[in-house]
Amino acid sequence: MSPRLKLMTLFGAFAAGALILVVGVTMLLPGRPQIQTSAAVGGPFALVDQNGVPVTEAVLKGKPSLIFFGFTHCPDVCPTALFEMSEIFGALGPDADKVQAFFVTVDPERDTPALMKSYLGSFAPQIRGLSGSAENTDAIKKEYRVYSRKVPLSGGDYTMDHTAVVYLMDKTGTFVAPFDSKQPPERAAAELKRYF
């Protein structure tokens, strides 16, 4: 390569790098609209609760909400999460009714409203179980970016792999952040009160 070609190549690389730097810095200047890089969490859904009452995303308006996706045959993660939520409701005391929680099944094949009602009888009454058709379940999973997969077991039975995140929604129904339900109940309750 001739010295002149080397110099032109080097200058071209420098110019391209400088342009990228200028564009990057310009995008970070105050007052410039920021590019949203994370996907929205939450959206429309149509399910029924453990009493057969239709429930849509409108139920999320008015109170902060905790949402957890799981299934009633779950051996450990789901009952632990629901127990932790129940402890938080206990720590809220008289403010417990200012928050709501939803346990959304990822196993619509087995989790009927009647089974959800029986299962949730062991946890705080503020936790409502939501179920529906496979199509409606897939729709809410998509809106909340939830992963689940059926895992065959011996004897024709199965379990479910699934996302194990507690979603915190504010009282407008907007996703805030994953909620740490494993912290001490009193601390979790104090955090929730910020969203009343």
Number of C-alpha atoms within 10 A of each C-alpha: 6 6 8 9 10 11 12 11 12 11 12 12 12 11 12 10 11 12 11 11 12 10 10 11 9 11 14 12 10 8 7 9 9 10 8 7 6 6 9 12 16 18 17 11 17 17 19 19 22 21 13 16 10 13 15 14 14 13 13 20 14 15 19 24 27 24 22 24 26 24 26 21 15 14 10 8 13 18 19 14 20 23 16 21 26 22 19 24 27 16 18 21 10 9 13 18 12 18 22 21 26 20 25 26 22 29 25 19 11 14 22 21 20 13 13 23 18 11 17 19 10 12 17 19 14 17 22 21 30 29 29 23 15 12 10 15 20 17 16 21 21 15 15 18 14 17 14 17 12 12 10 11 9 6 6 6 8 11 15 16 14 17 16 15 18 22 23 22 25 22 19 14 19 17 19 13 13 13 17 16 23 13 12 13 20 15 16 21 23 13 13 20 15 9 16 13
